[in-house]
Amino acid sequence: MPEYEPPHVDKKNTIDEKHRLKMLELAIEGVDGLGIETIELERKGISYTYDTMKLLIEKNPDVDYYFIIGADMVDYLPKWHKIEELIKMVQFVGVQRPKYKAGTSYPVIWVDVPLMDISSSMIRHHFENGCRPNFLMPQTVIDYIEKKDFIMTYEAYTAGIERAELLGKVASVMSEKRFNHVLGVEKTAIELAERYGYDTEKAGLAGLIHDYAKEISDQEFLDLIDKYQLDPELKKWGNNVWHGMVGIYKIQEDLGVTDKEILRSIETHTVGSSDMSLLDKIVYVADYIEPNRRFPLVEEARVIAKESLDKAVAYETVHTVEHLAHQAFPIFPQTIETYNAYVGFMKD
């Protein structure tokens, strides 16, 4: 059952539904007993399993449904839409995977199958390295993927963490509202990268993990400042500064990200810099204008971002400084430097 728009996954990073449907058709061609349910493609919108099961039960009230998922997705069940109602509608069946423990408080039936360390990341790595994953998937599907050339992954920058696991890690350290925010920033960062000619994979990843440390405790930030011997003056500030400038060390520890450009863009995404790289500007602006943002200036900011990144940085910084000054809040020195470096673009 292919999804139309997977929940908690930026549709722009997901292979178009028509291609996913075609690959499934090729994969089961000539196999008796298997079929494809297209109800989610027909319904369109975000493919919440709760909504799908509600429709299927209404359509077939006498059918018992079983939902087979891997152990990685079992770990993610607490984040599923209306999970408490969903578990009354369908029986989840868990399939063990290497590196994951078979345990959950939800009613999951576990099946014993031979553990095989095969994943989507392995398949993608084969393609990325010019190796055909023969015997791991049908030849017709391999041919289709090579013809369309739509493999994309963040694993090259996350110590091999595949996307499903990365999403789980990010979701586990923040509220649902913030998780939706970072998905919005990821989407917007990719769009800006496409518009301004930057690597969409690096931009998307930076957007996805930019707030990874936003909800950790103040004490953990203070401990990181001491651990990495950062400027002691940082201790005088707070979360708005720390979650970027100090949070990058948490990201390195937990996610294995070491790419300097990605880390730098996350470090500066709230305070800016007088000398911002293209990626710095992309993440800085994407954080301000992502689709979930709702404030009076955001529509104008979105229009400006399509015209000039420098002007968008200036617009955001001018109004951020104005807001902080109006509230009589202290302004981080680097933000003032950003203001001075970019305010001239407001006159262009």
C-alpha positions in Angstrom: 0.0 0.0 0.0 2.0 3.0 -1.2 1.5 6.3 0.6 0.6 9.5 -1.1 2.4 11.8 1.3 4.2 10.0 4.1 3.6 11.5 7.6 6.6 13.4 9.1 8.5 13.1 5.8 9.0 16.0 3.5 7.2 15.1 0.3 9.9 16.8 -1.7 12.5 14.3 -0.4 10.2 11.4 -1.1 10.1 9.7 -4.5 6.9 10.7 -6.4 4.0 8.4 -5.7 3.7 7.4 -9.3 7.2 6.0 -9.3 6.7 4.2 -6.0 3.5 2.6 -7.4 5.3 1.6 -10.6 8.1 -0.1 -8.6 5.6 -2.0 -6.6 3.8 -3.2 -9.7 7.1 -4.4 -11.2 8.1 -6.1 -7.9 5.0 -8.2 -7.6 4.5 -8.8 -11.3 3.6 -12.5 -11.9 3.4 -13.3 -8.1 0.2 -14.9 -7.1 -1.5 -13.8 -3.9 -0.1 -10.3 -3.8 -1.9 -7.1 -4.8 -1.6 -3.3 -4.3 -4.0 -1.2 -2.4 -4.1 2.3 -3.8 -6.6 3.9 -1.3 -4.0 6.4 0.0 -3.0 7.5 -3.4 -6.6 8.0 -4.4 -7.4 9.9 -1.2 -4.3 12.1 -1.6 -3.1 14.4 1.3 -1.0 13.1 4.2 -1.3 9.3 4.5 -2.2 8.9 8.2 -2.7 5.2 8.9 -5.6 6.0 11.2 -7.5 7.7 8.4 -6.7 4.8 6.0 -7.8 2.1 8.5 -11.1 4.0 9.2 -11.9 4.0 5.4 -10.9 0.3 5.0 -13.0 -0.8 8.0 -16.0 1.1 6.7 -15.5 -0.5 3.3 -14.9 -4.1 4.7 -16.4 -4.2 8.2 -16.0 -8.0 8.5 -12.2 -8.1 7.7 -9.5 -8.3 10.4 -6.5 -6.2 9.4 -2.9 -6.8 10.3 -0.2 -4.1 9.8 3.3 -5.5 9.4 6.1 -3.1 10.3 9.8 -3.4 11.1 11.3 -3.1 14.6 12.5 0.4 13.7 9.0 1.6 13.1 7.7 -0.1 16.3 10.1 2.2 18.2 8.4 5.1 16.4 4.8 4.1 17.2 4.4 6.7 20.1 4.7 9.4 17.4 2.0 7.9 15.1 -1.2 10.0 14.5 -4.0 8.9 16.9 -2.0 5.8 17.9 -4.2 5.0 20.9 -7.3 4.8 18.7 -5.3 3.1 15.9 -4.3 0.1 18.0 -8.0 -0.7 18.5 -8.5 -0.8 14.8 -5.6 -2.9 13.5 -3.3 -5.6 14.9 0.3 -4.5 14.5 2.8 -7.3 13.6 6.5 -6.5 14.3 9.4 -8.0 12.4 12.7 -7.9 14.1 15.6 -6.1 12.5 19.3 -6.1 13.5 20.3 -3.4 15.9 16.7 -3.0 17.2 15.2 -4.5 20.4 11.8 -6.3 20.2 10.0 -4.4 22.9 7.1 -1.9 23.2 4.2 -1.1 25.5 1.8 -1.4 22.5 0.1 -4.6 21.6 2.4 -5.9 18.9 2.6 -9.5 17.7 6.3 -10.3 17.1 7.1 -12.9 14.4 10.3 -14.9 14.3 12.1 -14.6 11.0 15.8 -15.0 10.2 17.6 -11.7 10.9 19.0 -10.2 7.7 20.8 -6.9 7.8 19.2 -5.6 4.6 17.9 -2.1 4.5 17.0 0.7 2.2 20.3 2.3 3.1 22.2 -0.7 1.8 20.3 -0.6 -1.4 21.0 3.2 -1.8 24.7 2.7 -1.1 24.8 0.1 -3.9 23.4 2.5 -6.4 25.5 5.4 -5.1 28.7 3.4 -5.5 27.7 2.2 -9.0 26.9 -1.4 -7.8 23.7 -3.1 -8.9 22.0 -4.7 -5.9 21.4 -8.0 -7.8 19.5 -10.7 -5.9 18.3 -8.1 -3.3 15.4 -6.8 -5.4 13.8 -7.7 -8.8 15.8 -6.9 -11.8 12.9 -5.0 -13.3 12.9 -2.6 -10.3 16.7 -2.1 -10.5 16.3 -1.2 -14.2 13.6 1.3 -13.4 15.6 3.0 -10.6 18.6 3.3 -12.8 16.5 4.7 -15.6 14.9 7.3 -13.4 18.0 8.1 -11.2 16.1 9.3 -8.1 18.3 8.0 -5.2 18.8 10.5 -2.4 20.0 10.0 1.1 21.5 11.9 4.1 23.6 8.9 5.2 26.9 10.2 3.8 26.7 12.9 6.4 25.3 11.0 9.4 27.7 8.2 10.0 25.5 5.8 8.0 22.2 6.5 9.9 19.4 5.7 7.4 16.6 8.2 7.0 13.9 6.3 9.0 16.2 6.0 12.0 17.3 9.7 11.7 13.7 10.9 11.7 13.1 8.7 14.8 16.1 10.2 16.6 15.1 13.8 15.8 11.4 13.2 16.8 12.5 11.6 20.0 14.2 14.7 21.4 11.5 17.3 20.7 7.8 18.0 20.8 5.5 17.2 17.9 5.1 20.9 17.1 8.8 21.4 16.9 9.2 18.2 14.8 6.8 19.6 12.3 8.7 22.8 12.3 12.0 21.2 11.5 10.3 19.2 8.7 9.1 22.5 7.3 12.6 24.0 7.5 14.0 21.0 5.7 11.5 21.4 2.9 12.1 25.1 2.6 15.9 24.7 2.7 15.7 22.2 -0.2 13.6 24.7 -2.2 16.0 27.5 -1.5 19.0 25.3 -2.4 17.4 24.5 -5.7 16.7 28.1 -6.4 20.1 29.4 -5.6 22.2 26.4 -6.9 23.3 24.7 -3.7 23.5 21.0 -2.7 19.9 20.0 -1.8 21.0 17.1 0.3 23.2 19.1 2.6 20.7 21.9 2.8 17.9 19.5 3.6 19.9 17.7 6.3 20.9 21.0 7.9 17.3 22.1 8.0 16.1 18.8 9.5 18.5 18.8 12.4 19.0 22.5 13.0 16.9 22.4 16.2 18.0 19.0 17.3 19.3 20.5 20.7 16.5 23.0 21.1 14.7 21.2 24.0 17.6 19.8 26.0 18.2 21.2 29.5 20.1 24.3 30.4 22.4 22.2 32.5 23.3 20.0 29.5 24.2 23.1 27.5 26.4 24.4 30.4 28.1 21.0 30.6 28.8 21.0 26.8 30.3 24.5 27.1 32.7 23.2 29.8 33.4 19.9 28.0 34.4 21.5 24.8 36.1 24.5 26.4 33.9 27.0 24.6 33.9 30.7 25.4 32.8 31.1 29.0 30.9 34.2 28.0 28.3 31.9 26.3 27.1 31.0 29.8 25.6 34.5 30.1 23.1 33.8 27.4 20.4 31.2 27.0 18.6 28.6 24.9 18.1 30.9 21.8 21.8 31.2 21.5 22.9 27.9 22.9 20.8 25.5 20.8 22.7 26.6 17.7 26.1 27.6 18.9 26.5 24.9 21.5 23.9 22.4 20.1 26.2 21.5 17.2 28.4 19.5 19.7 25.3 17.5 20.7 24.6 16.9 17.1 28.1 15.6 16.5 27.9 13.3 19.5 24.4 11.9 18.8 24.2 11.9 15.0 27.8 11.7 13.9 27.6 14.8 11.7 31.0 16.3 11.0 30.6 18.2 7.8 31.9 21.7 8.6 29.4 23.6 6.3 26.4 21.8 7.8 27.5 22.4 11.4 28.4 26.0 10.7 24.9 26.7 9.2 23.3 25.2 12.3 25.6 27.2 14.6 24.6 30.5 13.0 20.9 29.8 12.3 19.6 32.1 15.0 22.4 34.6 15.6 23.7 34.9 12.0 27.2 36.0 11.0 28.8 39.0 9.2 30.3 36.5 6.7 27.6 33.9 6.0 28.1 31.1 3.4 25.3 30.2 1.0 24.2 27.3 3.2 24.3 29.6 6.3 21.9 32.0 4.5 19.6 29.1 3.3 19.2 27.7 6.8 18.9 31.1 8.5 16.1 32.1 6.1 14.4 28.7 5.9 14.0 28.8 9.7 12.2 32.1 9.4 9.8 31.4 6.5 9.0 27.7 6.7 5.3 26.8 6.0 4.3 26.4 9.6 5.4 30.0 10.6 2.5 32.3 11.2 3.3 36.0 12.0 2.5 39.3 10.2 5.8 39.7 8.3 6.2 36.1 7.1 4.5 36.4 3.7 6.6 39.4 2.7 9.7 37.5 3.9 8.8 34.6 1.7 8.4 36.8 -1.3 11.8 38.5 -0.6 13.5 35.1 -0.2 12.5 34.2 -3.8 14.2 37.4 -5.0 17.4 37.6 -3.0 18.9 35.6 -0.1 21.0 38.6 1.0 17.9 40.8 1.2 16.0 38.0 3.0 18.8 37.8 5.6 18.7 41.5 6.0 14.9 41.6 6.3 14.9 38.9 8.9 17.7 40.4 10.9 16.3 43.9 10.9 13.0 42.8 12.2 14.5 40.4 14.8 16.7 43.1 16.2 13.7 45.5 16.2 11.6 42.9 18.1 14.4 42.2 20.7 15.0 46.0 21.2 11.2 46.6 21.6 11.1 43.9 24.3 14.2 45.3 26.0 16.0 42.0 25.5 19.8 41.9 25.3 21.0 41.3 21.7 23.8 38.8 21.1 26.9 40.6 19.7 27.1 38.4 16.6 23.5 39.3 15.7 24.5 43.0 15.7 27.4 42.1 13.4 24.9 40.4 11.1 22.7 43.4 11.1 25.6 45.8 10.2 26.8 43.5 7.5 23.5 43.0 5.7 21.2 46.0 6.5 22.5 47.7 3.3 20.7 45.1 1.2 17.4 46.5 2.4 18.0 49.5 0.3 18.6 47.5 -2.9 
